[in-house]
Amino acid sequence: MDAEAAKMIGAGIAAIPLAGAGVGIGIIFGNFLSGAFRNPSAAAANQQTLLIGFALTEFTGLLGFVIAMILLYVV
């Protein structure tokens, strides 16, 4: 196998967390909205947890993107 082909395959595999981040963010916000509609008085107390979960999920996607770009352009 050519080294260039291996870089492309590795970058494609490293980009898989981008799809997972999109699904994770949808699940996080969907569940938050579901809970907020059921109990609106508790929504403000759970908003900080929502933002922390969003940030960690988004970081996972960004980390996968950065690793894919490093594999394509640096290595």
C-alpha positions as CSV (number, residue, x, y, z in Angstrom):
1,M,0.0,0.0,0.0
2,D,1.2,3.5,-0.9
3,A,2.0,5.9,2.0
4,E,-0.3,8.5,0.5
5,A,-3.2,6.0,0.4
6,A,-2.5,5.1,4.1
7,K,-2.7,8.8,5.0
8,M,-6.0,9.2,3.4
9,I,-7.4,6.1,5.1
10,G,-6.1,7.2,8.4
11,A,-7.6,10.7,8.0
12,G,-10.9,9.2,7.1
13,I,-10.9,7.0,10.2
14,A,-9.8,9.9,12.3
15,A,-12.8,11.9,11.1
16,I,-15.4,9.5,12.4
17,P,-15.7,11.4,15.7
18,L,-17.2,14.3,13.7
19,A,-20.3,12.3,13.1
20,G,-20.4,11.1,16.7
21,A,-20.2,14.7,17.9
22,G,-23.2,15.7,15.7
23,V,-25.3,12.9,17.0
24,G,-24.2,13.6,20.6
25,I,-25.0,17.2,20.4
26,G,-28.5,16.4,19.1
27,I,-29.1,13.9,21.9
28,I,-27.9,16.4,24.5
29,F,-30.1,19.2,23.4
30,G,-33.1,17.0,22.6
31,N,-33.0,15.5,26.1
32,F,-32.6,18.9,27.7
33,L,-35.6,20.3,25.8
34,S,-37.7,17.3,26.7
35,G,-36.9,17.7,30.4
36,A,-37.3,21.5,30.2
37,F,-40.8,21.1,28.7
38,R,-41.8,18.6,31.4
39,N,-40.4,20.7,34.3
40,P,-39.7,24.3,33.3
41,S,-38.7,25.4,36.8
42,A,-35.8,23.0,36.8
43,A,-34.5,24.0,33.4
44,A,-32.4,26.9,34.7
45,A,-30.6,24.6,37.2
46,N,-29.7,22.1,34.5
47,Q,-28.4,24.7,32.0
48,Q,-24.9,24.6,33.3
49,T,-24.7,20.8,32.9
50,L,-26.1,21.2,29.4
51,L,-23.3,23.6,28.4
52,I,-20.6,21.4,29.9
53,G,-21.9,18.4,28.0
54,F,-22.1,20.4,24.8
55,A,-18.5,21.6,25.3
56,L,-17.1,18.1,25.9
57,T,-19.0,16.7,23.0
58,E,-17.9,19.5,20.6
59,F,-14.3,19.0,21.8
60,T,-14.4,15.4,20.8
61,G,-15.4,16.3,17.3
62,L,-12.8,19.1,17.0
63,L,-10.1,16.7,18.3
64,G,-11.0,14.2,15.6
65,F,-10.9,17.0,13.0
66,V,-7.5,18.2,14.1
67,I,-6.0,14.7,14.1
68,A,-7.4,14.1,10.6
69,M,-5.8,17.4,9.4
70,I,-2.5,16.6,11.0
71,L,-2.5,13.2,9.3
72,L,-3.2,14.8,5.9
73,Y,-0.9,17.8,6.0
74,V,1.8,17.3,8.5
75,V,2.8,13.7,8.6
